[in-house]
Amino acid sequence: MSASHKNLHSKLSIGGLLITLGIIYGDIGTSPLYVMKAILGEHTINADIVLGGISCVFWTLTLQTTIKYVLITLSADNHGEGGIFALYALVKKTKIQWLIVPAIIGGSALLADGIITPPISISSAVEGIRAFYPTMETKTIISIVITILFILFTIQQFGTKLVGKFFAPMMLIWFAMLGTLGFIQILHFPEVIKAINPYYAYHLLSVHPDGFFVLGFVFLCTTGAEALYSDMGHCGRKNIRISWVFVKATLVLNYFGQAAYLIHHEGSTLQQLGGENGNPFYLIMPHWFLPFGIVVATLAAVIASQALISGSFTLINEAMRLNFWPKVKIKYPTEVKGQLYIPSINWLLFFGCVGIVLHFEKSGNMEHAYGLAIILCMIMTTVLLNYYLIMKRVKLYFMVPLITIYLLIEFSFLIANITKFAEGGYVTLIIAILLISIMTIWYLAKKINKSYTKIIKIEDYKKVLVELSKDLSIPKYATHLVYMTNANRVDELEEKVIYSILQKRPKRADIYWFVHVNILTEPYKTQYKVTEIAKDDIYRIDFNLGFREPTKINLMFREVIRDMVKRGEVDITSRYESLNKNNIIGDFKFVLSEKFLSNDNDLRWHENIIMNSYFFIKKLSLSEERAFGLDSSSVKIEKFPMVLHAPENIGLTRIITKE
């Protein structure tokens, strides 16, 4: 990471604070669009409910977002990177196997949430047009929303640099607008400030027609907290903490302003005040201001969606490196570190969003599906955070009450959200379960794969390889033969590699190279180590790459060779006499082995399901050569049968005919 770029983000600066506003707060920042509307629903406006509602919102923002995420969770960074997978990579060091469960569930839930945030934010904003055209058909609104989504997902391939410059000032205008609109209303009815007293929040549960389950709607005000942690790598912790003070102030002002307006209109319903889509967010705007308000709200909703989309790309990239996700194509649209574009995920999200819009039609219906997935993600973060605090040796008298309080709050939200299951929550859960299945299958299959890979010592075959290299009776296969190996130890190799060199058809080469890629638990690092196994004949190269680094083995391997030639450690000129005289570089050939499930397997039923699903998903994912960034002209792919639990001796009997 270039020093200047790293400092721009992690150091506290005006530029950094602005970028933070643009990237991180979209999701939380657009919650005033739908939270109060959801809490009131179609019931008559009642002062106790309004005060209780904003009291709940105020305390949820304070306890969940400010204390849990901004103060505590942001401290759990992995070399500056945040998010549930970065947190898992940290606690993985505790060697507790089952921690992979919360990591996979949390990651999947966050992705599922990425499919519902864009539709609900954009629909809520666009529905404001009805303040002008009350007769506007739902179909027209749906087509506007889908068009905006299409444009949003199409521009992803150019990277967020293009839109980033526009995001920050736009969000600054948005938050300033939130604060101002709210403040004006509070001046009319300053008593609304008493809702800061938590008694009103407690009282809400007894007076609201939905009782305890109203928490399901209150929870919507903090849904962006998880995205805030995921995007820490883009902005740096200090910038997030400082800018949150401003963001929270404007949010609270707007919520209290909506409440002041509603208490003034006690006794009527939202529908009477603002037609079918009566929304307190738009009701507090002066009529002349509405067109401007709707445009700004729509742009803010688009920016909120952007934060989740780029968060999803980061998440999938980390999942791939942690072996939770099949290898997919990644593009790096800009020079900025940490900015990626994953075409397959981009369009998967787009079709998911369109499906949600068509299925639910109105933002009011989407509120039911929203929140159920993200609360699961928050609970999983709390579980991992617990182990992070244990790892950091935090005092028990501080940690136990803290984690207990958060589990209590989050489980209350979960129970309140469960009622949403039938009304639309099943949509996000189905998506989350699908993602969980893919991650679990991939992880388990890799584990099974590893346990059936036979590893041998290179030492036992060193002599044979050196002799083979000099055996002129065998036609030369390549000057340099390169094998990718998964064996972690420098003195070991998979049996299939030796089998490929010696037995398939003996492959004579002047130099044998074994290349191993090791993915580290920190995000950015590029190091390599060379081990000379036999001078001028056998070498091993180990690459140590951070879990966010692109694997471009072709380029990296060339760089290593260039370095070794410069130091005089290896001679890579061709050994054919005529070419050697003219200093021509020898050819490089990469051999990759692809496994297929052998027919001779004796699999248990669950292994059968896992392995068959694994090979099916593998067909849809990137080939090994493209995943390693190799040049297909110099790659040979060999297929190996994968045999698990080979059947025992079959017990054949020979028939001997008598002469």
C-alpha positions as CSV (number, residue, x, y, z in Angstrom):
1,M,0.0,0.0,0.0
2,S,1.6,3.3,-1.0
3,A,2.4,5.3,2.1
4,S,0.5,8.4,0.9
5,H,-2.7,6.4,0.3
6,K,-2.5,4.6,3.6
7,N,-2.0,7.8,5.5
8,L,-4.8,9.6,3.7
9,H,-7.3,7.1,5.1
10,S,-6.0,6.0,8.5
11,K,-4.8,9.5,9.7
12,L,-7.3,11.9,10.9
13,S,-7.9,14.6,8.2
14,I,-10.7,16.7,6.8
15,G,-10.4,14.7,3.6
16,G,-10.6,11.5,5.5
17,L,-13.7,12.6,7.4
18,L,-15.4,13.6,4.2
19,I,-14.6,10.2,2.5
20,T,-15.9,8.5,5.6
21,L,-19.2,10.3,5.3
22,G,-19.5,9.2,1.7
23,I,-18.5,5.6,2.1
24,I,-19.7,4.4,5.5
25,Y,-22.8,6.1,6.7
26,G,-25.1,5.6,3.8
27,D,-27.0,2.7,5.4
28,I,-27.4,4.2,8.9
29,G,-27.9,7.6,7.4
30,T,-30.9,6.7,5.4
31,S,-32.8,5.0,8.2
32,P,-34.9,8.1,9.1
33,L,-36.6,7.5,5.7
34,Y,-38.5,4.5,7.1
35,V,-38.0,3.9,10.8
36,M,-40.8,6.2,12.3
37,K,-43.1,5.3,9.5
38,A,-42.6,1.6,10.4
39,I,-43.1,2.2,14.1
40,L,-46.4,4.0,13.6
41,G,-47.7,1.8,10.8
42,E,-51.4,2.4,10.3
43,H,-52.3,3.1,13.9
44,T,-53.6,6.5,15.2
45,I,-50.8,8.8,16.3
46,N,-50.4,8.8,20.0
47,A,-47.9,10.9,22.0
48,D,-46.8,8.1,24.2
49,I,-46.0,5.8,21.2
50,V,-44.1,8.6,19.4
51,L,-42.0,9.5,22.5
52,G,-41.4,5.8,23.3
53,G,-40.4,5.2,19.7
54,I,-37.7,7.9,19.5
55,S,-36.6,7.0,23.0
56,C,-36.0,3.5,21.8
57,V,-34.3,4.8,18.7
58,F,-32.0,7.1,20.7
59,W,-31.0,4.3,23.1
60,T,-30.5,1.7,20.3
61,L,-28.2,4.2,18.4
62,T,-26.3,4.8,21.7
63,L,-25.9,1.2,22.9
64,Q,-25.7,-0.7,19.6
65,T,-24.0,1.7,17.2
66,T,-22.0,4.1,19.5
67,I,-20.8,1.8,22.3
68,K,-20.7,-1.7,20.7
69,Y,-19.6,-0.8,17.2
70,V,-17.9,2.6,17.2
71,L,-16.1,2.2,20.5
72,I,-15.6,-1.5,21.1
73,T,-15.7,-3.4,17.8
74,L,-13.7,-0.9,15.8
75,S,-10.8,-1.7,18.2
76,A,-10.8,-5.3,16.9
77,D,-9.0,-4.5,13.7
78,N,-6.9,-6.8,11.7
79,H,-4.0,-4.6,10.6
80,G,-6.5,-1.8,9.9
81,E,-9.1,-4.0,8.2
82,G,-12.5,-4.6,9.7
83,G,-15.6,-6.8,9.1
84,I,-16.7,-10.2,10.4
85,F,-14.2,-12.2,8.3
86,A,-11.3,-10.0,9.4
87,L,-12.4,-10.5,13.0
88,Y,-12.6,-14.3,12.4
89,A,-9.1,-14.3,11.0
90,L,-8.0,-12.7,14.3
91,V,-9.8,-15.1,16.6
92,K,-8.7,-18.1,14.5
93,K,-5.5,-17.9,16.4
94,T,-7.3,-19.3,19.4
95,K,-7.5,-22.6,17.5
96,I,-11.1,-23.0,18.6
97,Q,-12.6,-24.9,15.7
98,W,-16.3,-24.1,16.0
99,L,-15.7,-20.3,15.7
100,I,-16.0,-20.9,12.0
101,V,-19.8,-21.3,12.5
102,P,-20.5,-17.7,13.6
103,A,-18.1,-16.5,10.9
104,I,-20.0,-18.3,8.1
105,I,-23.4,-17.4,9.4
106,G,-22.5,-13.8,10.0
107,G,-20.9,-13.3,6.6
108,S,-23.8,-14.9,4.8
109,A,-26.4,-12.8,6.7
110,L,-24.5,-9.6,5.9
111,L,-24.5,-10.6,2.2
112,A,-28.2,-11.4,2.3
113,D,-28.7,-8.0,3.8
114,G,-26.9,-6.4,0.8
115,I,-29.7,-7.7,-1.4
116,I,-32.4,-5.9,0.6
117,T,-30.8,-2.6,1.6
118,P,-30.7,-1.1,-1.9
119,P,-34.4,-1.8,-2.7
120,I,-35.8,-0.6,0.7
121,S,-33.7,2.6,0.7
122,I,-34.3,3.5,-2.9
123,S,-38.0,2.6,-2.8
124,S,-38.6,4.7,0.4
125,A,-36.9,7.7,-1.3
126,V,-38.7,7.4,-4.7
127,E,-42.1,6.9,-3.0
128,G,-41.8,10.6,-1.9
129,I,-42.9,11.6,-5.4
130,R,-46.4,10.6,-4.3
131,A,-46.5,13.8,-2.2
132,F,-46.8,15.6,-5.6
133,Y,-48.6,12.9,-7.7
134,P,-50.8,11.0,-5.3
135,T,-52.2,9.1,-8.2
136,M,-48.9,7.8,-9.4
137,E,-49.1,4.0,-10.0
138,T,-47.0,1.5,-8.0
139,K,-45.8,0.1,-11.4
140,T,-44.3,3.4,-12.3
141,I,-42.5,3.7,-9.0
142,I,-41.2,0.1,-9.4
143,S,-39.8,0.9,-12.9
144,I,-38.1,4.0,-11.6
145,V,-36.5,2.0,-8.7
146,I,-35.3,-0.8,-11.1
147,T,-33.8,1.8,-13.5
148,I,-31.9,3.4,-10.6
149,L,-30.7,0.0,-9.5
150,F,-29.5,-0.9,-13.0
151,I,-27.5,2.3,-13.3
152,L,-26.0,1.8,-9.9
153,F,-24.8,-1.8,-10.6
154,T,-23.6,-0.9,-14.1
155,I,-21.2,1.8,-12.8
156,Q,-19.6,-0.6,-10.3
157,Q,-17.1,-1.8,-12.9
158,F,-15.5,1.7,-13.0
159,G,-14.7,1.5,-9.3
160,T,-15.9,3.8,-6.5
161,K,-13.3,6.4,-7.4
162,L,-15.6,7.7,-10.1
163,V,-18.5,8.2,-7.7
164,G,-16.5,8.7,-4.5
165,K,-15.8,12.4,-5.3
166,F,-19.5,13.0,-5.6
167,F,-20.5,10.9,-2.6
168,A,-18.8,12.8,0.2
169,P,-20.3,16.3,-0.5
170,M,-23.6,14.7,-1.3
171,M,-23.8,12.9,2.1
172,L,-22.6,16.1,3.8
173,I,-25.7,17.9,2.3
174,W,-27.9,15.0,3.3
175,F,-26.8,15.0,7.0
176,A,-27.0,18.8,7.1
177,M,-30.5,18.6,5.7
178,L,-31.5,15.9,8.3
179,G,-30.3,18.0,11.2
180,T,-31.8,21.3,10.0
181,L,-35.3,19.9,9.2
182,G,-35.4,18.2,12.6
183,F,-34.1,21.2,14.5
184,I,-36.8,23.5,13.0
185,Q,-39.5,21.1,14.2
186,I,-38.0,20.8,17.7
187,L,-38.2,24.6,18.0
188,H,-42.0,24.3,17.7
189,F,-42.2,21.7,20.4
190,P,-39.1,21.5,22.5
191,E,-40.7,19.2,25.2
192,V,-40.0,16.3,22.8
193,I,-36.4,16.3,24.2
194,K,-37.7,14.5,27.4
195,A,-37.8,11.3,25.3
196,I,-34.1,10.9,26.1
197,N,-35.4,9.5,29.4
198,P,-35.2,5.6,28.9
199,Y,-38.5,5.3,30.9
200,Y,-40.3,6.2,27.7
201,A,-38.6,3.4,25.8
202,Y,-39.7,0.9,28.4
203,H,-43.2,2.4,28.5
204,L,-43.5,2.0,24.6
205,L,-43.6,-1.8,25.0
206,S,-46.8,-1.6,27.1
207,V,-48.6,1.0,25.0
208,H,-47.8,0.0,21.5
209,P,-50.5,-2.2,19.8
210,D,-47.7,-4.6,18.7
211,G,-46.2,-4.7,22.2
212,F,-42.7,-6.1,22.5
213,F,-42.6,-6.8,18.7
214,V,-42.4,-3.1,17.9
215,L,-38.6,-3.6,18.6
216,G,-38.5,-5.3,15.2
217,F,-39.1,-1.8,13.6
218,V,-37.0,0.1,16.1
219,F,-34.1,-2.1,15.2
220,L,-34.1,-0.8,11.6
221,C,-32.3,2.4,12.9
222,T,-29.1,0.5,13.5
223,T,-28.9,-1.9,10.6
224,G,-25.9,-0.1,9.0
225,A,-23.6,-0.6,12.0
226,E,-22.3,-3.9,10.7
227,A,-21.4,-2.2,7.3
228,L,-19.7,0.5,9.2
229,Y,-17.3,-2.1,10.7
230,S,-16.7,-3.8,7.4
231,D,-15.6,-0.6,5.7
232,M,-13.1,0.3,8.4
233,G,-10.2,-0.5,6.0
234,H,-11.3,2.2,3.6
235,C,-11.4,5.1,6.1
236,G,-9.5,4.3,9.3
237,R,-10.8,4.1,12.9
238,K,-10.2,7.7,14.0
239,N,-12.1,9.2,11.0
240,I,-15.1,7.0,11.7
241,R,-15.2,7.8,15.4
242,I,-14.9,11.6,14.9
243,S,-17.4,11.8,12.1
244,W,-19.9,9.6,14.0
245,V,-20.4,12.4,16.5
246,F,-21.7,14.6,13.7
247,V,-23.7,11.8,12.0
248,K,-25.4,10.8,15.3
249,A,-26.3,14.4,16.2
250,T,-28.0,14.9,12.9
251,L,-29.8,11.6,13.0
252,V,-31.1,12.2,16.6
253,L,-32.2,15.8,15.6
254,N,-34.2,14.4,12.6
255,Y,-35.9,11.6,14.7
256,F,-36.8,14.1,17.4
257,G,-38.0,16.6,14.8
258,Q,-40.3,13.9,13.2
259,A,-41.6,13.2,16.7
260,A,-42.3,16.9,17.4
261,Y,-44.3,17.1,14.2
262,L,-46.3,13.9,14.9
263,I,-47.2,14.9,18.5
264,H,-48.7,18.1,17.0
265,H,-50.9,15.9,14.9
266,E,-51.9,13.5,17.6
267,G,-55.2,11.6,16.9
268,S,-54.8,11.4,13.1
269,T,-53.1,8.6,11.1
270,L,-50.1,9.0,8.8
271,Q,-52.4,8.1,5.9
272,Q,-54.7,11.1,6.7
273,L,-51.7,13.4,6.9
274,G,-49.9,12.3,3.7
275,G,-52.0,10.0,1.7
276,E,-51.3,6.3,1.1
277,N,-47.6,6.6,1.6
278,G,-47.7,9.1,4.4
279,N,-44.1,9.3,5.7
280,P,-43.1,11.6,8.6
281,F,-39.8,12.1,6.9
282,Y,-41.4,13.9,4.0
283,L,-44.2,15.4,6.2
284,I,-41.8,17.6,8.1
285,M,-40.6,19.3,4.9
286,P,-42.1,22.6,3.8
287,H,-44.0,21.9,0.5
288,W,-41.7,24.1,-1.6
289,F,-38.7,22.1,-0.4
290,L,-40.1,18.7,-1.3
291,P,-38.7,18.3,-4.8
292,F,-35.2,19.1,-3.5
293,G,-35.8,16.8,-0.5
294,I,-36.8,13.8,-2.7
295,V,-33.8,14.2,-5.0
296,V,-31.4,14.4,-2.1
297,A,-33.0,11.4,-0.4
298,T,-32.9,9.3,-3.6
299,L,-29.2,10.1,-4.1
300,A,-28.5,9.3,-0.4
301,A,-30.3,6.0,-0.8
302,V,-28.1,5.2,-3.9
303,I,-25.0,6.0,-1.8
304,A,-26.3,3.8,1.0
305,S,-26.6,0.9,-1.5
306,Q,-23.1,1.6,-2.8
307,A,-21.6,1.1,0.6
308,L,-23.2,-2.3,0.9
309,I,-22.2,-3.4,-2.6
310,S,-18.6,-2.5,-2.2
311,G,-18.8,-4.2,1.2
312,S,-20.1,-7.4,-0.4
313,F,-17.1,-7.4,-2.8
314,T,-14.7,-7.1,0.1
315,L,-16.5,-9.8,2.0
316,I,-16.4,-12.4,-0.9
317,N,-12.8,-11.6,-1.6
318,E,-12.0,-12.4,2.1
319,A,-14.2,-15.5,2.0
320,M,-12.2,-16.8,-1.0
321,R,-8.9,-16.4,0.7
322,L,-10.2,-18.1,3.9
323,N,-11.4,-21.0,1.7
324,F,-15.2,-20.3,2.3
325,W,-16.0,-19.4,-1.3
326,P,-15.2,-20.8,-4.8
327,K,-12.6,-18.8,-6.7
328,V,-14.3,-16.1,-8.9
329,K,-12.9,-13.5,-11.2
330,I,-11.9,-10.3,-9.4
331,K,-11.1,-7.0,-11.2
332,Y,-9.2,-4.1,-9.7
333,P,-10.8,-1.0,-11.4
334,T,-8.6,1.6,-9.7
335,E,-5.1,1.8,-8.2
336,V,-6.7,2.3,-4.8
337,K,-5.9,-0.7,-2.5
338,G,-8.9,-2.6,-1.3
339,Q,-11.1,-1.5,-4.2
340,L,-12.4,-4.4,-6.1
341,Y,-15.1,-5.4,-8.5
342,I,-16.4,-8.9,-8.7
343,P,-18.6,-9.2,-11.8
344,S,-20.4,-12.4,-10.8
345,I,-21.3,-11.1,-7.3
346,N,-22.3,-7.7,-8.8
347,W,-24.9,-9.2,-11.1
348,L,-26.0,-11.7,-8.6
349,L,-26.8,-8.8,-6.2
350,F,-28.5,-6.9,-9.0
351,F,-30.9,-9.7,-9.9
352,G,-31.5,-10.3,-6.2
353,C,-32.5,-6.7,-5.7
354,V,-34.8,-6.6,-8.7
355,G,-36.4,-9.8,-7.4
356,I,-37.0,-8.2,-4.0
357,V,-38.6,-5.0,-5.6
358,L,-40.9,-7.1,-7.8
359,H,-41.8,-9.4,-4.9
360,F,-42.6,-6.8,-2.3
361,E,-43.6,-3.8,-4.5
362,K,-43.6,-1.2,-1.7
363,S,-41.0,-0.2,0.8
364,G,-43.6,-0.8,3.6
365,N,-43.7,-4.5,2.7
366,M,-39.9,-4.7,2.6
367,E,-39.6,-3.6,6.2
368,H,-40.7,-7.0,7.2
369,A,-37.9,-8.8,5.4
370,Y,-35.4,-6.2,6.6
371,G,-33.6,-6.6,9.9
372,L,-34.0,-10.4,10.4
373,A,-30.7,-11.2,8.6
374,I,-28.7,-8.4,10.0
375,I,-29.6,-9.1,13.6
376,L,-28.2,-12.6,13.1
377,C,-25.0,-11.1,11.8
378,M,-24.8,-8.8,14.9
379,I,-25.2,-11.7,17.2
380,M,-22.4,-13.6,15.4
381,T,-20.1,-10.5,15.7
382,T,-20.8,-10.4,19.5
383,V,-19.8,-14.1,19.8
384,L,-16.6,-13.6,17.9
385,L,-15.9,-10.3,19.8
386,N,-16.2,-12.3,23.1
387,Y,-13.3,-14.5,22.0
388,Y,-11.4,-11.5,20.8
389,L,-11.7,-9.9,24.2
390,I,-10.6,-13.2,25.9
391,M,-7.6,-13.2,23.5
392,K,-6.8,-9.7,24.6
393,R,-7.0,-10.8,28.2
394,V,-9.7,-8.2,29.0
395,K,-10.8,-8.4,32.7
396,L,-13.7,-10.8,33.3
397,Y,-15.7,-8.3,35.5
398,F,-15.8,-6.0,32.5
399,M,-16.2,-8.5,29.7
400,V,-18.9,-10.8,31.1
401,P,-21.5,-8.1,31.9
402,L,-20.7,-6.4,28.6
403,I,-21.2,-9.5,26.4
404,T,-24.3,-10.5,28.4
405,I,-25.9,-7.1,28.0
406,Y,-25.3,-7.2,24.2
407,L,-26.6,-10.8,23.8
408,L,-29.7,-9.8,25.8
409,I,-30.3,-6.7,23.6
410,E,-29.7,-8.6,20.4
411,F,-31.7,-11.7,21.3
412,S,-34.6,-9.3,22.2
413,F,-34.3,-7.8,18.8
414,L,-34.1,-11.3,17.2
415,I,-37.3,-12.4,19.0
416,A,-39.0,-9.2,18.0
417,N,-37.9,-9.8,14.4
418,I,-39.0,-13.4,14.3
419,T,-42.6,-12.4,13.7
420,K,-41.4,-10.9,10.4
421,F,-40.5,-14.3,9.2
422,A,-43.9,-15.1,7.6
423,E,-44.4,-11.5,6.3
424,G,-41.2,-11.5,4.2
425,G,-38.3,-12.4,6.6
426,Y,-38.3,-15.8,4.9
427,V,-36.8,-14.1,1.8
428,T,-33.6,-12.9,3.4
429,L,-33.3,-16.1,5.4
430,I,-33.6,-18.3,2.3
431,I,-30.9,-16.2,0.7
432,A,-28.7,-16.4,3.8
433,I,-29.2,-20.2,4.0
434,L,-28.2,-20.6,0.4
435,L,-25.0,-18.6,1.0
436,I,-24.3,-20.6,4.3
437,S,-24.6,-23.8,2.3
438,I,-22.2,-22.8,-0.4
439,M,-19.6,-21.6,2.2
440,T,-20.0,-24.7,4.4
441,I,-19.7,-27.2,1.4
442,W,-16.7,-25.4,0.1
443,Y,-15.0,-25.3,3.5
444,L,-15.8,-29.0,4.4
445,A,-14.8,-30.3,0.9
446,K,-11.4,-28.5,1.2
447,K,-11.0,-30.2,4.5
448,I,-11.9,-33.6,3.2
449,N,-9.6,-33.0,0.2
450,K,-6.7,-32.1,2.5
451,S,-7.1,-35.2,4.7
452,Y,-6.9,-37.5,1.7
453,T,-3.8,-35.9,0.1
454,K,-0.8,-38.0,0.6
455,I,2.3,-36.1,1.5
456,I,5.9,-37.4,1.0
457,K,9.4,-36.2,1.8
458,I,11.3,-34.6,-1.2
459,E,14.5,-36.0,0.2
460,D,13.4,-39.6,-0.8
461,Y,13.1,-38.5,-4.5
462,K,15.8,-36.0,-4.8
463,K,18.3,-38.4,-6.3
464,V,15.8,-39.7,-8.9
465,L,14.9,-36.2,-10.0
466,V,18.5,-35.1,-10.4
467,E,19.3,-38.2,-12.4
468,L,16.1,-37.8,-14.5
469,S,17.2,-34.2,-15.3
470,K,20.4,-35.5,-16.8
471,D,19.0,-38.7,-18.5
472,L,19.3,-37.9,-22.2
473,S,17.5,-41.1,-23.3
474,I,14.2,-39.4,-22.3
475,P,13.0,-36.6,-24.6
476,K,13.0,-33.2,-22.8
477,Y,9.5,-32.1,-21.6
478,A,10.5,-28.5,-20.7
479,T,13.5,-26.5,-19.7
480,H,11.7,-25.3,-16.5
481,L,8.9,-27.4,-15.1
482,V,6.8,-25.6,-12.5
483,Y,4.4,-27.4,-10.1
484,M,1.9,-25.6,-7.7
485,T,2.0,-27.5,-4.4
486,N,-0.2,-27.3,-1.3
487,A,2.3,-28.9,1.0
488,N,3.0,-26.4,3.8
489,R,6.5,-27.7,4.8
490,V,9.4,-26.9,2.6
491,D,10.8,-30.5,2.7
492,E,7.5,-32.0,1.6
493,L,5.4,-32.5,-1.6
494,E,2.1,-34.2,-2.6
495,E,2.6,-37.7,-3.8
496,K,0.7,-36.9,-7.0
497,V,3.3,-34.4,-8.0
498,I,6.1,-37.0,-8.0
499,Y,3.7,-39.5,-9.7
500,S,3.1,-36.9,-12.4
501,I,6.9,-36.4,-13.0
502,L,8.0,-40.0,-12.8
503,Q,5.2,-42.2,-13.8
504,K,2.6,-40.7,-16.1
505,R,5.2,-40.1,-18.7
506,P,8.6,-39.3,-17.3
507,K,8.9,-35.5,-17.6
508,R,12.6,-34.5,-18.0
509,A,13.3,-30.9,-17.3
510,D,16.5,-29.0,-16.6
511,I,15.1,-27.4,-13.5
512,Y,12.1,-28.4,-11.4
513,W,10.3,-25.7,-9.5
514,F,7.8,-26.2,-6.7
515,V,5.6,-23.2,-5.9
516,H,3.5,-22.8,-2.8
517,V,1.1,-20.0,-2.0
518,N,0.5,-19.3,1.7
519,I,-2.4,-17.0,2.6
520,L,-1.8,-15.0,5.8
521,T,-4.3,-13.8,8.4
522,E,-3.2,-10.2,7.8
523,P,-4.6,-8.2,4.8
524,Y,-1.6,-6.8,3.0
525,K,1.7,-8.5,2.6
526,T,3.8,-9.8,-0.3
527,Q,6.9,-11.8,0.6
528,Y,8.6,-14.8,-0.8
529,K,11.3,-17.3,0.2
530,V,13.4,-19.5,-2.0
531,T,14.7,-22.9,-0.9
532,E,17.4,-24.6,-2.9
533,I,16.8,-28.4,-2.7
534,A,19.4,-29.4,-5.3
535,K,21.7,-26.9,-6.9
536,D,20.7,-26.1,-10.5
537,D,18.1,-28.8,-10.4
538,I,15.3,-28.4,-7.8
539,Y,14.0,-25.2,-6.2
540,R,11.0,-24.4,-4.0
541,I,9.4,-20.9,-3.8
542,D,7.0,-20.0,-1.0
543,F,4.9,-16.9,-1.5
544,N,3.4,-15.3,1.7
545,L,0.4,-13.2,0.6
546,G,-2.1,-11.2,2.7
547,F,-5.7,-12.2,2.5
548,R,-6.6,-9.2,0.4
549,E,-3.7,-9.4,-2.1
550,P,-4.4,-10.5,-5.7
551,T,-2.7,-13.9,-6.6
552,K,-0.9,-13.1,-9.8
553,I,1.5,-16.0,-9.7
554,N,2.7,-15.6,-13.3
555,L,4.0,-12.0,-12.7
556,M,5.3,-12.8,-9.2
557,F,7.1,-16.0,-10.3
558,R,8.9,-14.0,-13.1
559,E,10.0,-11.4,-10.7
560,V,11.5,-14.0,-8.3
561,I,13.4,-15.7,-11.2
562,R,14.7,-12.2,-12.4
563,D,15.9,-11.6,-8.8
564,M,17.6,-15.0,-8.6
565,V,19.3,-14.5,-12.0
566,K,20.6,-11.1,-10.9
567,R,22.0,-12.6,-7.7
568,G,23.6,-15.4,-9.7
569,E,21.7,-18.1,-7.9
570,V,20.3,-19.8,-11.0
571,D,21.0,-20.0,-14.7
572,I,17.8,-20.0,-16.7
573,T,19.3,-20.0,-20.2
574,S,18.3,-22.9,-22.4
575,R,20.5,-25.9,-22.1
576,Y,20.2,-26.8,-25.8
577,E,23.6,-26.1,-27.2
578,S,22.6,-23.8,-30.1
579,L,20.2,-21.7,-27.9
580,N,22.7,-21.7,-25.0
581,K,25.4,-20.1,-27.2
582,N,23.0,-17.3,-28.0
583,N,21.8,-16.8,-24.4
584,I,18.2,-17.7,-25.2
585,I,16.0,-18.2,-22.1
586,G,14.5,-21.6,-21.6
587,D,10.8,-22.3,-21.7
588,F,8.6,-22.5,-18.6
589,K,5.8,-25.0,-18.3
590,F,3.3,-25.0,-15.4
591,V,1.6,-28.2,-14.5
592,L,-1.7,-28.0,-12.5
593,S,-3.5,-31.0,-11.2
594,E,-7.3,-31.1,-11.2
595,K,-9.1,-33.7,-9.2
596,F,-12.2,-35.5,-10.2
597,L,-14.3,-37.9,-8.0
598,S,-13.1,-41.4,-8.8
599,N,-15.7,-44.2,-9.3
600,D,-13.8,-46.4,-6.9
601,N,-15.0,-44.4,-3.9
602,D,-16.7,-45.8,-0.9
603,L,-18.2,-42.6,0.5
604,R,-20.4,-42.0,3.5
605,W,-23.7,-40.4,2.6
606,H,-22.8,-36.9,3.9
607,E,-19.4,-37.0,2.3
608,N,-21.1,-37.9,-1.0
609,I,-23.4,-34.9,-0.8
610,I,-20.5,-32.6,0.1
611,M,-18.1,-33.8,-2.6
612,N,-20.7,-33.9,-5.4
613,S,-21.9,-30.4,-4.5
614,Y,-18.3,-29.3,-4.3
615,F,-17.4,-30.5,-7.8
616,F,-20.7,-29.0,-9.2
617,I,-19.9,-25.6,-7.7
618,K,-16.3,-26.0,-8.9
619,K,-17.5,-26.3,-12.5
620,L,-19.1,-22.9,-12.2
621,S,-16.1,-21.2,-10.6
622,L,-12.8,-20.0,-12.0
623,S,-10.3,-22.6,-13.3
624,E,-7.1,-23.0,-11.2
625,E,-4.9,-21.4,-14.0
626,R,-7.0,-18.3,-14.1
627,A,-7.3,-18.1,-10.3
628,F,-3.4,-18.2,-10.0
629,G,-3.2,-15.7,-12.9
630,L,-1.2,-18.0,-15.1
631,D,-0.8,-17.8,-18.9
632,S,-2.9,-20.6,-20.5
633,S,-0.3,-21.1,-23.3
634,S,2.3,-22.4,-20.8
635,V,-0.1,-24.5,-18.6
636,K,-0.8,-28.2,-18.7
637,I,-3.7,-29.5,-16.7
638,E,-3.5,-33.1,-15.5
639,K,-6.6,-34.9,-14.1
640,F,-6.3,-37.1,-11.0
641,P,-8.9,-39.3,-9.7
642,M,-9.8,-38.5,-6.1
643,V,-10.2,-41.7,-4.1
644,L,-11.6,-41.5,-0.5
645,H,-12.0,-44.7,1.5
646,A,-10.8,-47.0,-1.3
647,P,-12.9,-50.2,-1.1
648,E,-11.2,-53.1,0.7
649,N,-9.7,-56.1,-1.0
650,I,-12.4,-57.4,-3.4
651,G,-11.3,-61.0,-3.0
652,L,-11.0,-62.4,-6.5
653,T,-10.4,-66.1,-7.1
654,R,-8.3,-67.3,-10.0
655,I,-9.5,-70.2,-12.1
656,I,-6.7,-72.5,-13.2
657,T,-7.5,-74.7,-16.2
658,K,-5.8,-78.2,-16.2
659,E,-3.8,-79.1,-19.3
